């Protein structure tokens, strides 16, 4: 988007220079002057029409004029310091405009034609073909975690159900947590960043990630809360990232590939149509 911001900047330079060079009616008096540029009332109508008290309007107008003067003086100095070749911006403006128009039209084509349905088979195939792209940069953990106030009435039952680990108890455990816990995460299939869990449990920050192995049960307490963790699995940095952890990223990759292919195919179709209609020639 930086490039497209330059379009607006470059166009504003061209439009400003044209406005300043134009003839004005003799009865029009400037309201400010900065170097060789003059500011007229018609150029700052928005500031003059600002709401609020007279005091606020006067302040807003003053600041608007100062902003205009700052940009005008900077532009004048740029013209005096840069070589002629450096300030021939018309070609760049046209190139940026072309790119921006193509970008907008590409998005319209994509919105109208892109297939966004992605099957599990496609996700698995992409994962298997691009394993080198799915190397963990941080440690991740699969864990059941509960943070309970020390005075919670269901504390003992929550602890018993968590450590029992029976799948049949999962719904009851979630219900108790929703009623008593400050925070909890009961999910056997979702991976989390290790650092996210450590942010929730201050005492866990002193534990080495290597000590937090699969199957370990961890308990901490402070003045206000009990913290319980049952670690299901751990993946260490630089290992192959699990497919479930990368599922959303893979979907984004597949969608981006489809977008690129869709636009490439559309452009190729335009070329073939032009050849058929003899609207394309090479010399």
VENQUI-V790852 format. One record per run of one state. SS is the DSSP state (H for helix, E for strand, L for the rest). FROM is the first residue (numbers start at 1). TO is the last residue. If there is no record, write none. Layout:
ss:SS from:FROM to:TO
ss:SS from:FROM to:TO
This chain:
ss:L from:1 to:1
ss:H from:2 to:21
ss:L from:22 to:31
ss:E from:32 to:34
ss:L from:35 to:36
ss:E from:37 to:39
ss:L from:40 to:40
ss:H from:41 to:48
ss:L from:49 to:53
ss:H from:54 to:81
ss:L from:82 to:83
ss:H from:84 to:87
ss:L from:88 to:89
ss:H from:90 to:113
ss:L from:114 to:119
ss:H from:120 to:129
ss:L from:130 to:130
ss:H from:131 to:133
ss:L from:134 to:134
ss:E from:135 to:135
ss:L from:136 to:139
ss:E from:140 to:149
ss:L from:150 to:154
ss:H from:155 to:164
ss:L from:165 to:166
ss:H from:167 to:180
ss:E from:181 to:185
ss:L from:186 to:191
ss:E from:192 to:193
ss:H from:194 to:200
ss:L from:201 to:201
ss:H from:202 to:206
ss:L from:207 to:208
ss:H from:209 to:211
ss:L from:212 to:216
ss:E from:217 to:221
ss:L from:222 to:224
ss:E from:225 to:235
ss:L from:236 to:239
ss:E from:240 to:240
ss:L from:241 to:242
ss:H from:243 to:276
ss:L from:277 to:283
